C-alpha cells in the first residue's frame, strides 16, 4: 500500500480523486509523492519499508514480507516479498 492510503486503511477515498482504475493504479500514483508501506489488515498497523523498489511490482496486492523489524525506526528491512496465499 502507499503511505497516503495506509493512513485510512483503504484506497477507496483516493481512487476517485486520482482517477485511478484500481488499487494497483492508486498505489503507484500515490507512491510517487510518498512511499510504499505495509498495512496489516488485522491489526491496522502500518510499517515503513526500507526498500522502495522491491514492493513496486506488488502494488495494490496482498503480500507477505519477510525481514528484520527495526522498532526504533518502525521499518521492515525487506529480505523477501511474495504474494500472500
Wavefront OBJ file of the C-alpha trace (Angstrom):
o trace
v 0.000 0.000 0.000
v 1.120 3.600 -0.351
v 1.677 5.910 2.615
v -1.329 8.116 1.817
v -3.891 5.298 1.707
v -2.300 3.314 4.539
v -3.390 6.041 6.961
v -7.070 5.274 6.261
v -6.527 1.581 5.518
v -8.297 1.870 2.172
v -7.789 3.095 -1.366
v -11.484 3.902 -1.805
v -11.431 7.607 -0.843
v -8.419 8.358 -3.042
v -9.166 6.253 -6.141
v -11.834 8.677 -7.379
v -9.763 11.775 -6.547
v -6.845 10.497 -8.623
v -8.896 8.959 -11.389
v -7.191 5.649 -10.605
v -8.529 2.461 -12.193
v -7.931 0.175 -9.211
v -5.864 -0.359 -6.018
v -2.682 -1.005 -8.016
v -3.024 2.172 -10.069
v -3.839 4.159 -6.906
v -0.793 2.763 -5.085
v 1.573 3.571 -7.935
v 0.225 7.114 -8.318
v 0.323 7.862 -4.581
v 3.758 6.301 -4.055
v 5.252 8.841 -6.475
v 4.666 11.516 -3.814
v 5.006 9.251 -0.794
v 6.243 5.752 -0.184
v 5.276 2.087 -0.213
v 4.234 0.771 3.193
v 2.845 -2.468 4.583
v -0.599 -2.409 6.198
v -1.551 -5.310 8.457
v -5.314 -5.506 7.859
v -5.947 -7.394 11.103
v -4.170 -5.009 13.477
v -4.363 -1.896 11.239
v -0.634 -1.400 11.939
v 1.370 0.360 9.221
v 5.027 -0.489 8.671
v 7.633 1.524 6.802
v 9.716 -0.400 4.254
v 13.436 0.176 3.826
v 13.457 -0.614 0.095
v 11.073 1.279 -2.178
v 11.934 -0.615 -5.384
v 11.049 -4.183 -4.332
v 7.383 -3.500 -3.475
v 6.620 -1.727 -6.769
v 5.733 -4.874 -8.725
v 3.320 -5.920 -5.940
v 1.485 -2.581 -5.792
v -2.148 -2.991 -4.773
v -1.775 -6.710 -3.982
v -1.707 -8.638 -0.724
v 1.819 -9.756 0.110
v 3.926 -11.473 2.718
v 7.125 -9.616 3.591
v 9.989 -11.231 5.498
v 12.847 -9.405 7.132
v 14.003 -7.903 10.391
v 11.951 -5.159 12.013
v 13.685 -2.117 13.491
v 11.461 -0.871 16.326
v 13.258 2.475 16.606
v 12.522 3.488 13.020
v 9.408 1.265 12.726
v 10.844 -0.077 9.491
v 10.920 -3.558 7.987
v 14.181 -4.357 6.226
v 12.893 -6.407 3.298
v 14.542 -9.768 2.714
v 11.734 -11.207 0.582
v 8.322 -10.231 -0.762
v 5.891 -12.782 -2.142
v 2.176 -12.850 -2.921
v 0.019 -13.704 0.098
v -1.737 -17.039 -0.125
l 1 2 3 4 5 6 7 8 9 10 11 12 13 14 15 16 17 18 19 20 21 22 23 24 25 26 27 28 29 30 31 32 33 34 35 36 37 38 39 40 41 42 43 44 45 46 47 48 49 50 51 52 53 54 55 56 57 58 59 60 61 62 63 64 65 66 67 68 69 70 71 72 73 74 75 76 77 78 79 80 81 82 83 84 85
